[in-house]
């Protein structure tokens, strides 16, 4: 990326990597370029044989206060990676980044102090272990006026009642409450947080990386089996739908009147170049009439007019037992003749015993067999 580095990487202990969000002047708010650098470094750490665990922390007084929303911020930069450009692209892109973190083989620990809000809350939620300071302020203020989070992890981390309290009251949690509700792993005093997190990271680093990957995956697979990822994907669709509601539309209009970029719209409206189709439609106001679909210009239509397929394969004819013509009044009109099996004249035939008789069918006329399937009917004459 052609931007200055917004993160700092160091190795504070053997097999321990640390990423510091380095924008303290704006409380380490995220934009798309910063997310791209963060994701790239996490993936590099996951491939590094000298790394077994990564710690994420924030420079200055806060972990991360959310997304950067000023002009030229997150929404005017290309997304960290491509996702489908239909409605809700930004939400799906954010969720895909957090899924990527969970899919890493090596654990990621969040060291949270000060503000951990909005997208900062989502970033910490995507980590495998979260240790918080007593002064931590954790929440999603956008619930009050912007609606749903991109990653709706509260039900899975805190349970139904706590999640409803957070979502309906737009509550923020301090460090102690976050641990009590299950959002965070552990609580430490402000001055002891860094040393405590490093101690935990060193303990994790004593386990071989391949075993760590299996141990981590086993836990996530258990929650995925309960539908966690499907539920989170449904959440992005629900959030995209929310912006078509009355309140969502009012928020977007208010942002535009204030000269702010839209915060949570599709990627095509967040700094991405319009597609060729969109550009061509914008330059030509009159609609272009498409030619009518005919068998000449549409191979599918032409295919539909073709006659039904005829089966080529013909079954072998089995020689029939000779039949006495005197027994058939009109041979041309008889399709089949049933006769008893020829037996030795010295052996009487028991006509009452069905097991001692065999039935032969003489086919004197063509027999039409109809074979049906879901698409067409094949005719075969034998």
Secondary structure, 3 states (H helix, E strand, C coil): CCCCCCEEEEEEECEEEEEEECCHHHCCCECHHHHHHHHHHHHHHHHCCCEEEEEEEECCCCCECCECCCCCCHHHCCCCCCCCCCCCHHHHHHHHHHHHHHHCCCEEEEEECCEEECHHHHHHHCCCEEEEECCCEEECHHHHCCCCCCCCCHHHHHCHHHHHHHHHHCCEEEHHHHHHCCCCCEEECCCCHHHHHHHHHHHHHCCCHHHHHHHHHHHHHHHHHCCHHHHHHHHHHHHHHHCCCHHHHHHHHHHHHCCCCCCCCCHHHCCCCCCHHHHHHHHCCCCCCCCCCCCCCCHHHHHHCCCCCECCCCCCCCCCCCCCHHHCCCHHHCCCCEECCCCCCCCCCCCCCHHHCCCEECCCCCCEEEEECCCCEEEEEC
